[in-house]
Amino acid sequence: MLGWAVFCLILALAAAVLGFGGLAGTFVGIAKILFFVFIVLFVISLLVNALRGRRPPV
């Protein structure tokens, strides 16, 4: 997911350099959404693993 966010950010930068302002703004919006979704899923994953309390393998 984070890879997709970085990819959209790179596309936004390329579009901005080439002068496509509207397209760059769209890609930045998509990158922001993907980044925040990634952060939320990461925090949920950390909480689930902390609450589950896995034991190390024997």
C-alpha positions as CSV (number, residue, x, y, z in Angstrom):
1,M,0.0,0.0,0.0
2,L,2.8,2.4,0.8
3,G,4.4,1.5,-2.5
4,W,1.2,2.6,-4.3
5,A,1.3,5.9,-2.4
6,V,4.9,6.6,-3.4
7,F,4.1,5.7,-7.0
8,C,1.2,8.1,-7.1
9,L,3.4,10.8,-5.5
10,I,6.0,10.3,-8.2
11,L,3.3,10.5,-10.9
12,A,2.1,13.7,-9.3
13,L,5.6,15.2,-9.4
14,A,6.1,14.2,-13.0
15,A,2.7,15.6,-14.0
16,A,3.5,18.9,-12.2
17,V,6.9,19.2,-13.9
18,L,5.2,18.7,-17.3
19,G,2.5,21.3,-16.5
20,F,-0.5,19.1,-15.9
21,G,-1.7,20.8,-12.7
22,G,-5.1,19.2,-12.5
23,L,-3.7,15.7,-13.0
24,A,-1.0,16.4,-10.4
25,G,-3.6,17.5,-7.9
26,T,-5.6,14.3,-8.4
27,F,-2.5,12.1,-7.9
28,V,-1.6,14.0,-4.8
29,G,-5.1,13.4,-3.4
30,I,-4.9,9.7,-4.2
31,A,-1.4,9.5,-2.6
32,K,-2.7,11.2,0.6
33,I,-5.6,8.8,0.9
34,L,-3.5,5.7,0.3
35,F,-0.9,7.0,2.9
36,F,-3.5,7.5,5.6
37,V,-5.1,4.1,4.8
38,F,-1.7,2.5,5.2
39,I,-1.1,4.3,8.5
40,V,-4.5,3.1,9.9
41,L,-3.9,-0.5,8.8
42,F,-0.4,-0.4,10.3
43,V,-1.7,0.8,13.7
44,I,-4.5,-1.8,13.7
45,S,-1.9,-4.5,12.9
46,L,0.3,-3.4,15.7
47,L,-2.6,-3.4,18.2
48,V,-3.8,-6.8,17.1
49,N,-0.4,-8.3,17.5
50,A,0.2,-6.6,20.9
51,L,-3.2,-7.8,22.2
52,R,-2.8,-11.3,20.8
53,G,0.5,-11.8,22.8
54,R,2.2,-14.3,20.6
55,R,4.7,-16.5,22.2
56,P,8.1,-17.2,20.6
57,P,8.5,-20.6,19.0
58,V,10.1,-23.4,21.1
